[in-house]
Amino acid sequence: MANVILVAHGRLAVEMKHSLEMIFGTADRFYPVAFDQQDGLESLEEKLSNVLNQTTGETLILADLFCGTPYNASCSLAMKEPKKNIQVLSGMSLPLVLEIASLIETLPINEIVCIVKKMAEETVQSFSGKIEEEEEEEDF
């Protein structure tokens, strides 16, 4: 079975899991890792490695920011563990976490990554943009 490690600055990953469970229910295969102010790249990578060593199966690591320390530590760990199937994505958001939770039991990680990357474009919406789209549709 696949696992998901959520990693982010501060307590975002911990609170993301709490939000996921408010909406989705228990999410036992999701593991939050906090990047605290006193942490550095190496200590965060150690935290990630400790979580990874407690799990079996393929793993998706979802980080908050592309090229931020949580993302970089995740990529470093994935490179050091080539025999483990680890995928790393950035851009953590609640819609993406919910989508991953809905797919994690039925699809392999590589397929989930493809779906989530396509979905990411649709998760950022503008209120004024929606109004303009509706006005254009009414003109027809």
N, CA, C and O atoms as a GROMACS GRO file, in nm:
protein
  560
    1MET      N    1   0.083  -0.119   0.000
    1MET     CA    2   0.000   0.000   0.000
    1MET      C    3   0.087   0.124   0.000
    1MET      O    4   0.199   0.124   0.051
    2ALA      N    5   0.035   0.227  -0.056
    2ALA     CA    6   0.108   0.353  -0.068
    2ALA      C    7   0.091   0.438   0.057
    2ALA      O    8  -0.008   0.428   0.130
    3ASN      N    9   0.190   0.522   0.079
    3ASN     CA   10   0.191   0.615   0.191
    3ASN      C   11   0.209   0.757   0.138
    3ASN      O   12   0.261   0.777   0.028
    4VAL      N   13   0.166   0.853   0.216
    4VAL     CA   14   0.185   0.994   0.181
    4VAL      C   15   0.249   1.064   0.300
    4VAL      O   16   0.197   1.060   0.411
    5ILE      N   17   0.362   1.127   0.274
    5ILE     CA   18   0.427   1.210   0.376
    5ILE      C   19   0.401   1.355   0.338
    5ILE      O   20   0.436   1.399   0.229
    6LEU      N   21   0.340   1.428   0.428
    6LEU     CA   22   0.317   1.571   0.411
    6LEU      C   23   0.428   1.643   0.484
    6LEU      O   24   0.450   1.618   0.603
    7VAL      N   25   0.499   1.733   0.416
    7VAL     CA   26   0.609   1.805   0.480
    7VAL      C   27   0.602   1.952   0.442
    7VAL      O   28   0.585   1.987   0.325
    8ALA      N   29   0.615   2.038   0.544
    8ALA     CA   30   0.597   2.181   0.518
    8ALA      C   31   0.660   2.264   0.629
    8ALA      O   32   0.694   2.214   0.736
    9HIS      N   33   0.675   2.391   0.599
    9HIS     CA   34   0.726   2.488   0.697
    9HIS      C   35   0.627   2.499   0.813
    9HIS      O   36   0.506   2.502   0.794
   10GLY      N   37   0.683   2.505   0.933
   10GLY     CA   38   0.599   2.519   1.052
   10GLY      C   39   0.510   2.396   1.071
   10GLY      O   40   0.552   2.283   1.045
   11ARG      N   41   0.389   2.421   1.116
   11ARG     CA   42   0.295   2.313   1.146
   11ARG      C   43   0.194   2.290   1.032
   11ARG      O   44   0.093   2.223   1.051
   12LEU      N   45   0.222   2.344   0.916
   12LEU     CA   46   0.128   2.332   0.805
   12LEU      C   47   0.095   2.186   0.774
   12LEU      O   48  -0.022   2.154   0.752
   13ALA      N   49   0.194   2.099   0.771
   13ALA     CA   50   0.169   1.958   0.737
   13ALA      C   51   0.081   1.891   0.843
   13ALA      O   52  -0.008   1.814   0.810
   14VAL      N   53   0.107   1.921   0.970
   14VAL     CA   54   0.027   1.865   1.078
   14VAL      C   55  -0.117   1.912   1.067
   14VAL      O   56  -0.210   1.832   1.079
   15GLU      N   57  -0.135   2.040   1.044
   15GLU     CA   58  -0.271   2.095   1.033
   15GLU      C   59  -0.339   2.051   0.903
   15GLU      O   60  -0.461   2.039   0.899
   16MET      N   61  -0.261   2.028   0.799
   16MET     CA   62  -0.318   1.979   0.674
   16MET      C   63  -0.379   1.841   0.697
   16MET      O   64  -0.488   1.812   0.647
   17LYS      N   65  -0.309   1.756   0.772
   17LYS     CA   66  -0.365   1.624   0.802
   17LYS      C   67  -0.492   1.639   0.886
   17LYS      O   68  -0.589   1.568   0.861
   18HIS      N   69  -0.492   1.729   0.982
   18HIS     CA   70  -0.613   1.752   1.062
   18HIS      C   71  -0.729   1.795   0.973
   18HIS      O   72  -0.841   1.746   0.988
   19SER      N   73  -0.703   1.886   0.880
   19SER     CA   74  -0.809   1.931   0.789
   19SER      C   75  -0.857   1.818   0.700
   19SER      O   76  -0.977   1.803   0.677
   20LEU      N   77  -0.763   1.738   0.649
   20LEU     CA   78  -0.798   1.621   0.569
   20LEU      C   79  -0.893   1.530   0.646
   20LEU      O   80  -0.994   1.486   0.593
   21GLU      N   81  -0.860   1.503   0.771
   21GLU     CA   82  -0.942   1.411   0.851
   21GLU      C   83  -1.076   1.472   0.888
   21GLU      O   84  -1.172   1.397   0.909
   22MET      N   85  -1.086   1.604   0.898
   22MET     CA   86  -1.217   1.667   0.921
   22MET      C   87  -1.312   1.639   0.806
   22MET      O   88  -1.432   1.618   0.826
   23ILE      N   89  -1.258   1.638   0.685
   23ILE     CA   90  -1.340   1.623   0.565
   23ILE      C   91  -1.350   1.477   0.521
   23ILE      O   92  -1.458   1.430   0.484
   24PHE      N   93  -1.240   1.406   0.525
   24PHE     CA   94  -1.229   1.273   0.464
   24PHE      C   95  -1.243   1.159   0.564
   24PHE      O   96  -1.276   1.047   0.526
   25GLY      N   97  -1.219   1.188   0.691
   25GLY     CA   98  -1.216   1.082   0.791
   25GLY      C   99  -1.073   1.041   0.820
   25GLY      O  100  -0.979   1.108   0.777
   26THR      N  101  -1.056   0.933   0.891
   26THR     CA  102  -0.924   0.887   0.931
   26THR      C  103  -0.834   0.866   0.810
   26THR      O  104  -0.875   0.808   0.710
   27ALA      N  105  -0.712   0.914   0.820
   27ALA     CA  106  -0.613   0.905   0.711
   27ALA      C  107  -0.485   0.845   0.767
   27ALA      O  108  -0.384   0.914   0.785
   28ASP      N  109  -0.490   0.716   0.794
   28ASP     CA  110  -0.378   0.647   0.859
   28ASP      C  111  -0.253   0.641   0.774
   28ASP      O  112  -0.143   0.627   0.829
   29ARG      N  113  -0.264   0.652   0.645
   29ARG     CA  114  -0.148   0.638   0.557
   29ARG      C  115  -0.085   0.774   0.525
   29ARG      O  116   0.003   0.783   0.439
   30PHE      N  117  -0.131   0.879   0.593
   30PHE     CA  118  -0.076   1.014   0.578
   30PHE      C  119   0.007   1.046   0.701
   30PHE      O  120  -0.039   1.029   0.815
   31TYR      N  121   0.129   1.092   0.678
   31TYR     CA  122   0.224   1.118   0.786
   31TYR      C  123   0.274   1.262   0.776
   31TYR      O  124   0.348   1.295   0.682
   32PRO      N  125   0.236   1.348   0.869
   32PRO     CA  126   0.284   1.486   0.865
   32PRO      C  127   0.422   1.502   0.927
   32PRO      O  128   0.454   1.439   1.028
   33VAL      N  129   0.504   1.586   0.865
   33VAL     CA  130   0.637   1.617   0.916
   33VAL      C  131   0.651   1.770   0.919
   33VAL      O  132   0.639   1.836   0.816
   34ALA      N  133   0.676   1.823   1.037
   34ALA     CA  134   0.691   1.968   1.054
   34ALA      C  135   0.837   2.009   1.033
   34ALA      O  136   0.929   1.943   1.082
   35PHE      N  137   0.856   2.116   0.961
   35PHE     CA  138   0.988   2.177   0.946
   35PHE      C  139   0.992   2.295   1.041
   35PHE      O  140   0.942   2.403   1.012
   36ASP      N  141   1.053   2.271   1.157
   36ASP     CA  142   1.057   2.372   1.262
   36ASP      C  143   1.170   2.471   1.240
   36ASP      O  144   1.263   2.444   1.164
   37GLN      N  145   1.161   2.585   1.306
   37GLN     CA  146   1.258   2.692   1.288
   37GLN      C  147   1.401   2.648   1.320
   37GLN      O  148   1.496   2.694   1.257
   38GLN      N  149   1.417   2.560   1.418
   38GLN     CA  150   1.551   2.514   1.455
   38GLN      C  151   1.604   2.406   1.362
   38GLN      O  152   1.722   2.371   1.371
   39ASP      N  153   1.520   2.352   1.273
   39ASP     CA  154   1.564   2.247   1.181
   39ASP      C  155   1.646   2.305   1.066
   39ASP      O  156   1.632   2.422   1.030
   40GLY      N  157   1.729   2.220   1.012
   40GLY     CA  158   1.801   2.249   0.889
   40GLY      C  159   1.771   2.138   0.790
   40GLY      O  160   1.690   2.050   0.817
   41LEU      N  161   1.836   2.144   0.676
   41LEU     CA  162   1.814   2.044   0.572
   41LEU      C  163   1.840   1.902   0.624
   41LEU      O  164   1.759   1.812   0.602
   42GLU      N  165   1.950   1.884   0.694
   42GLU     CA  166   1.987   1.750   0.740
   42GLU      C  167   1.893   1.697   0.847
   42GLU      O  168   1.855   1.580   0.844
   43SER      N  169   1.853   1.782   0.942
   43SER     CA  170   1.763   1.733   1.047
   43SER      C  171   1.624   1.704   0.991
   43SER      O  172   1.556   1.612   1.037
   44LEU      N  173   1.582   1.782   0.893
   44LEU     CA  174   1.452   1.755   0.830
   44LEU      C  175   1.458   1.626   0.750
   44LEU      O  176   1.364   1.546   0.751
   45GLU      N  177   1.568   1.605   0.680
   45GLU     CA  178   1.584   1.481   0.605
   45GLU      C  179   1.583   1.361   0.700
   45GLU      O  180   1.530   1.256   0.666
   46GLU      N  181   1.641   1.377   0.816
   46GLU     CA  182   1.640   1.270   0.916
   46GLU      C  183   1.497   1.241   0.963
   46GLU      O  184   1.459   1.125   0.978
   47LYS      N  185   1.419   1.347   0.987
   47LYS     CA  186   1.278   1.328   1.025
   47LYS      C  187   1.203   1.251   0.916
   47LYS      O  188   1.128   1.158   0.946
   48LEU      N  189   1.224   1.291   0.791
   48LEU     CA  190   1.157   1.224   0.679
   48LEU      C  191   1.200   1.078   0.671
   48LEU      O  192   1.116   0.990   0.649
   49SER      N  193   1.329   1.052   0.688
   49SER     CA  194   1.382   0.916   0.684
   49SER      C  195   1.322   0.830   0.794
   49SER      O  196   1.290   0.713   0.771
   50ASN      N  197   1.306   0.886   0.913
   50ASN     CA  198   1.245   0.812   1.024
   50ASN      C  199   1.102   0.771   0.991
   50ASN      O  200   1.062   0.659   1.022
   51VAL      N  201   1.026   0.860   0.930
   51VAL     CA  202   0.889   0.826   0.890
   51VAL      C  203   0.893   0.719   0.781
   51VAL      O  204   0.819   0.621   0.787
   52LEU      N  205   0.977   0.739   0.683
   52LEU     CA  206   0.988   0.644   0.572
   52LEU      C  207   1.024   0.504   0.622
   52LEU      O  208   0.972   0.405   0.570
   53ASN      N  209   1.110   0.495   0.721
   53ASN     CA  210   1.152   0.366   0.776
   53ASN      C  211   1.042   0.296   0.855
   53ASN      O  212   1.053   0.177   0.883
   54GLN      N  213   0.938   0.368   0.891
   54GLN     CA  214   0.824   0.310   0.964
   54GLN      C  215   0.716   0.258   0.870
   54GLN      O  216   0.617   0.200   0.915
   55THR      N  217   0.734   0.279   0.741
   55THR     CA  218   0.632   0.242   0.645
   55THR      C  219   0.685   0.138   0.547
   55THR      O  220   0.806   0.116   0.536
   56THR      N  221   0.593   0.075   0.477
   56THR     CA  222   0.628  -0.016   0.368
   56THR      C  223   0.550   0.027   0.244
   56THR      O  224   0.444   0.089   0.256
   57GLY      N  225   0.601  -0.007   0.128
   57GLY     CA  226   0.534   0.027   0.005
   57GLY      C  227   0.583   0.158  -0.052
   57GLY      O  228   0.673   0.222   0.003
   58GLU      N  229   0.522   0.196  -0.162
   58GLU     CA  230   0.564   0.319  -0.229
   58GLU      C  231   0.516   0.440  -0.151
   58GLU      O  232   0.422   0.433  -0.072
   59THR      N  233   0.586   0.554  -0.174
   59THR     CA  234   0.560   0.674  -0.095
   59THR      C  235   0.555   0.797  -0.184
   59THR      O  236   0.639   0.816  -0.272
   60LEU      N  237   0.456   0.879  -0.159
   60LEU     CA  238   0.446   1.011  -0.219
   60LEU      C  239   0.477   1.112  -0.110
   60LEU      O  240   0.414   1.112  -0.005
   61ILE      N  241   0.575   1.198  -0.136
   61ILE     CA  242   0.604   1.306  -0.042
   61ILE      C  243   0.551   1.434  -0.104
   61ILE      O  244   0.590   1.472  -0.215
   62LEU      N  245   0.462   1.500  -0.033
   62LEU     CA  246   0.401   1.625  -0.079
   62LEU      C  247   0.455   1.739   0.006
   62LEU      O  248   0.428   1.747   0.126
   63ALA      N  249   0.532   1.828  -0.057
   63ALA     CA  250   0.594   1.941   0.012
   63ALA      C  251   0.518   2.069  -0.019
   63ALA      O  252   0.441   2.075  -0.114
   64ASP      N  253   0.540   2.170   0.063
   64ASP     CA  254   0.466   2.294   0.045
   64ASP      C  255   0.521   2.379  -0.070
   64ASP      O  256   0.443   2.423  -0.155
   65LEU      N  257   0.650   2.403  -0.076
   65LEU     CA  258   0.707   2.495  -0.174
   65LEU      C  259   0.812   2.428  -0.262
   65LEU      O  260   0.897   2.355  -0.212
   66PHE      N  261   0.806   2.452  -0.389
   66PHE     CA  262   0.908   2.404  -0.480
   66PHE      C  263   1.041   2.469  -0.444
   66PHE      O  264   1.049   2.591  -0.432
   67CYS      N  265   1.142   2.389  -0.427
   67CYS     CA  266   1.279   2.430  -0.393
   67CYS      C  267   1.294   2.488  -0.252
   67CYS      O  268   1.400   2.541  -0.219
   68GLY      N  269   1.191   2.478  -0.170
   68GLY     CA  270   1.206   2.512  -0.029
   68GLY      C  271   1.276   2.397   0.042
   68GLY      O  272   1.293   2.289  -0.015
   69THR      N  273   1.317   2.420   0.164
   69THR     CA  274   1.390   2.317   0.238
   69THR      C  275   1.311   2.186   0.250
   69THR      O  276   1.370   2.079   0.233
   70PRO      N  277   1.180   2.187   0.279
   70PRO     CA  278   1.108   2.060   0.283
   70PRO      C  279   1.113   1.984   0.150
   70PRO      O  280   1.129   1.862   0.148
   71TYR      N  281   1.101   2.055   0.041
   71TYR     CA  282   1.110   1.992  -0.091
   71TYR      C  283   1.251   1.940  -0.117
   71TYR      O  284   1.268   1.827  -0.162
   72ASN      N  285   1.351   2.020  -0.088
   72ASN     CA  286   1.490   1.980  -0.111
   72ASN      C  287   1.529   1.860  -0.026
   72ASN      O  288   1.598   1.770  -0.074
   73ALA      N  289   1.486   1.857   0.100
   73ALA     CA  290   1.515   1.743   0.187
   73ALA      C  291   1.446   1.618   0.134
   73ALA      O  292   1.503   1.508   0.139
   74SER      N  293   1.325   1.633   0.083
   74SER     CA  294   1.251   1.520   0.028
   74SER      C  295   1.319   1.466  -0.097
   74SER      O  296   1.331   1.344  -0.113
   75CYS      N  297   1.364   1.553  -0.184
   75CYS     CA  298   1.434   1.511  -0.306
   75CYS      C  299   1.566   1.443  -0.272
   75CYS      O  300   1.603   1.343  -0.334
   76SER      N  301   1.637   1.496  -0.174
   76SER     CA  302   1.764   1.437  -0.131
   76SER      C  303   1.741   1.295  -0.079
   76SER      O  304   1.816   1.204  -0.112
   77LEU      N  305   1.637   1.278   0.001
   77LEU     CA  306   1.605   1.145   0.054
   77LEU      C  307   1.567   1.050  -0.059
   77LEU      O  308   1.610   0.935  -0.060
   78ALA      N  309   1.488   1.096  -0.154
   78ALA     CA  310   1.448   1.012  -0.268
   78ALA      C  311   1.570   0.968  -0.348
   78ALA      O  312   1.576   0.855  -0.395
   79MET      N  313   1.667   1.056  -0.364
   79MET     CA  314   1.789   1.020  -0.438
   79MET      C  315   1.875   0.921  -0.360
   79MET      O  316   1.941   0.836  -0.419
   80LYS      N  317   1.874   0.931  -0.228
   80LYS     CA  318   1.952   0.840  -0.145
   80LYS      C  319   1.887   0.702  -0.131
   80LYS      O  320   1.953   0.606  -0.093
   81GLU      N  321   1.759   0.694  -0.161
   81GLU     CA  322   1.683   0.569  -0.147
   81GLU      C  323   1.625   0.527  -0.281
   81GLU      O  324   1.503   0.515  -0.294
   82PRO      N  325   1.709   0.505  -0.382
   82PRO     CA  326   1.656   0.476  -0.517
   82PRO      C  327   1.576   0.347  -0.527
   82PRO      O  328   1.494   0.333  -0.618
   83LYS      N  329   1.597   0.253  -0.436
   83LYS     CA  330   1.523   0.127  -0.442
   83LYS      C  331   1.381   0.139  -0.389
   83LYS      O  332   1.295   0.056  -0.418
   84LYS      N  333   1.357   0.244  -0.311
   84LYS     CA  334   1.221   0.269  -0.263
   84LYS      C  335   1.151   0.357  -0.366
   84LYS      O  336   1.210   0.452  -0.417
   85ASN      N  337   1.030   0.326  -0.395
   85ASN     CA  338   0.955   0.405  -0.493
   85ASN      C  339   0.903   0.532  -0.424
   85ASN      O  340   0.796   0.531  -0.364
   86ILE      N  341   0.981   0.640  -0.434
   86ILE     CA  342   0.945   0.768  -0.371
   86ILE      C  343   0.923   0.871  -0.481
   86ILE      O  344   1.011   0.895  -0.564
   87GLN      N  345   0.807   0.932  -0.480
   87GLN     CA  346   0.777   1.044  -0.568
   87GLN      C  347   0.767   1.169  -0.482
   87GLN      O  348   0.716   1.163  -0.370
   88VAL      N  349   0.814   1.282  -0.533
   88VAL     CA  350   0.809   1.408  -0.459
   88VAL      C  351   0.734   1.511  -0.542
   88VAL      O  352   0.765   1.533  -0.659
   89LEU      N  353   0.636   1.575  -0.480
   89LEU     CA  354   0.559   1.683  -0.542
   89LEU      C  355   0.566   1.805  -0.452
   89LEU      O  356   0.579   1.793  -0.330
   90SER      N  357   0.557   1.922  -0.511
   90SER     CA  358   0.545   2.045  -0.433
   90SER      C  359   0.407   2.105  -0.460
   90SER      O  360   0.334   2.058  -0.547
   91GLY      N  361   0.373   2.206  -0.383
   91GLY     CA  362   0.246   2.276  -0.405
   91GLY      C  363   0.133   2.224  -0.319
   91GLY      O  364   0.018   2.225  -0.361
   92MET      N  365   0.166   2.177  -0.199
   92MET     CA  366   0.063   2.122  -0.111
   92MET      C  367  -0.055   2.219  -0.094
   92MET      O  368  -0.037   2.338  -0.068
   93SER      N  369  -0.173   2.165  -0.110
   93SER     CA  370  -0.295   2.240  -0.082
   93SER      C  371  -0.401   2.140  -0.039
   93SER      O  372  -0.389   2.021  -0.067
   94LEU      N  373  -0.504   2.187   0.028
   94LEU     CA  374  -0.608   2.096   0.073
   94LEU      C  375  -0.678   2.026  -0.042
   94LEU      O  376  -0.704   1.906  -0.031
   95PRO      N  377  -0.711   2.094  -0.153
   95PRO     CA  378  -0.773   2.020  -0.264
   95PRO      C  379  -0.685   1.906  -0.316
   95PRO      O  380  -0.736   1.798  -0.347
   96LEU      N  381  -0.554   1.929  -0.324
   96LEU     CA  382  -0.466   1.824  -0.372
   96LEU      C  383  -0.456   1.709  -0.271
   96LEU      O  384  -0.456   1.592  -0.310
   97VAL      N  385  -0.449   1.741  -0.144
   97VAL     CA  386  -0.442   1.638  -0.041
   97VAL      C  387  -0.570   1.554  -0.042
   97VAL      O  388  -0.564   1.432  -0.029
   98LEU      N  389  -0.684   1.618  -0.057
   98LEU     CA  390  -0.811   1.544  -0.063
   98LEU      C  391  -0.816   1.453  -0.185
   98LEU      O  392  -0.863   1.340  -0.177
   99GLU      N  393  -0.767   1.501  -0.298
   99GLU     CA  394  -0.765   1.420  -0.420
   99GLU      C  395  -0.674   1.299  -0.401
   99GLU      O  396  -0.710   1.188  -0.440
  100ILE      N  397  -0.558   1.321  -0.343
  100ILE     CA  398  -0.466   1.210  -0.317
  100ILE      C  399  -0.532   1.108  -0.225
  100ILE      O  400  -0.522   0.988  -0.248
  101ALA      N  401  -0.598   1.156  -0.121
  101ALA     CA  402  -0.665   1.066  -0.027
  101ALA      C  403  -0.772   0.982  -0.096
  101ALA      O  404  -0.792   0.866  -0.060
  102SER      N  405  -0.839   1.039  -0.193
  102SER     CA  406  -0.944   0.964  -0.263
  102SER      C  407  -0.888   0.860  -0.359
  102SER      O  408  -0.959   0.768  -0.398
  103LEU      N  409  -0.761   0.874  -0.397
  103LEU     CA  410  -0.700   0.784  -0.496
  103LEU      C  411  -0.601   0.684  -0.436
  103LEU      O  412  -0.568   0.584  -0.501
  104ILE      N  413  -0.553   0.710  -0.316
  104ILE     CA  414  -0.439   0.637  -0.261
  104ILE      C  415  -0.463   0.487  -0.246
  104ILE      O  416  -0.369   0.408  -0.255
  105GLU      N  417  -0.587   0.447  -0.225
  105GLU     CA  418  -0.616   0.304  -0.206
  105GLU      C  419  -0.630   0.229  -0.337
  105GLU      O  420  -0.626   0.106  -0.338
  106THR      N  421  -0.646   0.300  -0.449
  106THR     CA  422  -0.680   0.231  -0.574
  106THR      C  423  -0.577   0.245  -0.686
  106THR      O  424  -0.577   0.166  -0.779
  107LEU      N  425  -0.490   0.345  -0.678
  107LEU     CA  426  -0.396   0.370  -0.787
  107LEU      C  427  -0.252   0.371  -0.738
  107LEU      O  428  -0.225   0.406  -0.623
  108PRO      N  429  -0.159   0.334  -0.826
  108PRO     CA  430  -0.017   0.347  -0.789
  108PRO      C  431   0.024   0.494  -0.786
  108PRO      O  432  -0.039   0.580  -0.849
  109ILE      N  433   0.130   0.521  -0.712
  109ILE     CA  434   0.176   0.659  -0.692
  109ILE      C  435   0.202   0.731  -0.824
  109ILE      O  436   0.164   0.848  -0.837
  110ASN      N  437   0.265   0.667  -0.921
  110ASN     CA  438   0.297   0.736  -1.046
  110ASN      C  439   0.171   0.784  -1.117
  110ASN      O  440   0.173   0.891  -1.178
  111GLU      N  441   0.061   0.709  -1.111
  111GLU     CA  442  -0.066   0.754  -1.171
  111GLU      C  443  -0.126   0.869  -1.091
  111GLU      O  444  -0.180   0.964  -1.148
  112ILE      N  445  -0.118   0.860  -0.959
  112ILE     CA  446  -0.170   0.967  -0.874
  112ILE      C  447  -0.096   1.098  -0.903
  112ILE      O  448  -0.158   1.204  -0.912
  113VAL      N  449   0.035   1.090  -0.919
  113VAL     CA  450   0.114   1.210  -0.949
  113VAL      C  451   0.064   1.274  -1.078
  113VAL      O  452   0.047   1.396  -1.083
  114CYS      N  453   0.041   1.196  -1.181
  114CYS     CA  454  -0.008   1.251  -1.309
  114CYS      C  455  -0.143   1.318  -1.293
  114CYS      O  456  -0.165   1.428  -1.345
  115ILE      N  457  -0.234   1.254  -1.221
  115ILE     CA  458  -0.368   1.310  -1.200
  115ILE      C  459  -0.360   1.440  -1.120
  115ILE      O  460  -0.425   1.538  -1.155
  116VAL      N  461  -0.281   1.439  -1.014
  116VAL     CA  462  -0.272   1.557  -0.927
  116VAL      C  463  -0.207   1.674  -1.000
  116VAL      O  464  -0.248   1.789  -0.981
  117LYS      N  465  -0.106   1.647  -1.081
  117LYS     CA  466  -0.042   1.756  -1.156
  117LYS      C  467  -0.141   1.821  -1.253
  117LYS      O  468  -0.140   1.943  -1.269
  118LYS      N  469  -0.225   1.742  -1.317
  118LYS     CA  470  -0.327   1.798  -1.407
  118LYS      C  471  -0.432   1.875  -1.328
  118LYS      O  472  -0.476   1.982  -1.371
  119MET      N  473  -0.471   1.820  -1.215
  119MET     CA  474  -0.573   1.883  -1.132
  119MET      C  475  -0.528   2.016  -1.072
  119MET      O  476  -0.609   2.105  -1.050
  120ALA      N  477  -0.397   2.028  -1.047
  120ALA     CA  478  -0.344   2.148  -0.981
  120ALA      C  479  -0.380   2.276  -1.055
  120ALA      O  480  -0.404   2.378  -0.991
  121GLU      N  481  -0.384   2.271  -1.186
  121GLU     CA  482  -0.419   2.390  -1.264
  121GLU      C  483  -0.560   2.437  -1.234
  121GLU      O  484  -0.589   2.556  -1.246
  122GLU      N  485  -0.648   2.346  -1.197
  122GLU     CA  486  -0.787   2.380  -1.174
  122GLU      C  487  -0.816   2.425  -1.031
  122GLU      O  488  -0.925   2.476  -1.003
  123THR      N  489  -0.721   2.407  -0.940
  123THR     CA  490  -0.750   2.436  -0.800
  123THR      C  491  -0.736   2.583  -0.764
  123THR      O  492  -0.790   2.628  -0.663
  124VAL      N  493  -0.666   2.660  -0.846
  124VAL     CA  494  -0.654   2.803  -0.819
  124VAL      C  495  -0.755   2.875  -0.908
  124VAL      O  496  -0.747   2.870  -1.031
  125GLN      N  497  -0.849   2.940  -0.844
  125GLN     CA  498  -0.956   3.009  -0.915
  125GLN      C  499  -0.965   3.154  -0.867
  125GLN      O  500  -0.932   3.184  -0.752
  126SER      N  501  -1.010   3.239  -0.953
  126SER     CA  502  -1.029   3.379  -0.921
  126SER      C  503  -1.177   3.412  -0.922
  126SER      O  504  -1.248   3.381  -1.018
  127PHE      N  505  -1.225   3.475  -0.816
  127PHE     CA  506  -1.366   3.514  -0.809
  127PHE      C  507  -1.404   3.603  -0.926
  127PHE      O  508  -1.504   3.580  -0.993
  128SER      N  509  -1.322   3.707  -0.950
  128SER     CA  510  -1.354   3.799  -1.061
  128SER      C  511  -1.343   3.727  -1.195
  128SER      O  512  -1.418   3.758  -1.288
  129GLY      N  513  -1.252   3.631  -1.206
  129GLY     CA  514  -1.241   3.553  -1.328
  129GLY      C  515  -1.365   3.470  -1.354
  129GLY      O  516  -1.406   3.455  -1.469
  130LYS      N  517  -1.424   3.416  -1.249
  130LYS     CA  518  -1.547   3.337  -1.263
  130LYS      C  519  -1.663   3.425  -1.306
  130LYS      O  520  -1.745   3.384  -1.388
  131ILE      N  521  -1.669   3.547  -1.251
  131ILE     CA  522  -1.776   3.640  -1.289
  131ILE      C  523  -1.764   3.674  -1.437
  131ILE      O  524  -1.864   3.675  -1.510
  132GLU      N  525  -1.641   3.702  -1.482
  132GLU     CA  526  -1.619   3.733  -1.623
  132GLU      C  527  -1.657   3.615  -1.713
  132GLU      O  528  -1.715   3.635  -1.819
  133GLU      N  529  -1.624   3.493  -1.671
  133GLU     CA  530  -1.660   3.374  -1.749
  133GLU      C  531  -1.812   3.361  -1.758
  133GLU      O  532  -1.865   3.330  -1.865
  134GLU      N  533  -1.882   3.384  -1.647
  134GLU     CA  534  -2.027   3.374  -1.647
  134GLU      C  535  -2.090   3.480  -1.737
  134GLU      O  536  -2.186   3.451  -1.808
  135GLU      N  537  -2.036   3.602  -1.734
  135GLU     CA  538  -2.088   3.708  -1.819
  135GLU      C  539  -2.068   3.674  -1.966
  135GLU      O  540  -2.156   3.701  -2.048
  136GLU      N  541  -1.953   3.615  -2.000
  136GLU     CA  542  -1.928   3.576  -2.138
  136GLU      C  543  -2.023   3.467  -2.182
  136GLU      O  544  -2.069   3.467  -2.296
  137GLU      N  545  -2.054   3.373  -2.093
  137GLU     CA  546  -2.147   3.265  -2.126
  137GLU      C  547  -2.288   3.319  -2.147
  137GLU      O  548  -2.362   3.269  -2.231
  138GLU      N  549  -2.328   3.422  -2.070
  138GLU     CA  550  -2.462   3.481  -2.084
  138GLU      C  551  -2.476   3.556  -2.214
  138GLU      O  552  -2.588   3.572  -2.263
  139ASP      N  553  -2.367   3.605  -2.272
  139ASP     CA  554  -2.372   3.681  -2.397
  139ASP      C  555  -2.412   3.594  -2.515
  139ASP      O  556  -2.456   3.646  -2.617
  140PHE      N  557  -2.398   3.464  -2.504
  140PHE     CA  558  -2.429   3.376  -2.616
  140PHE      C  559  -2.572   3.343  -2.625
  140PHE      O  560  -2.612   3.269  -2.716
   0.00000   0.00000   0.00000
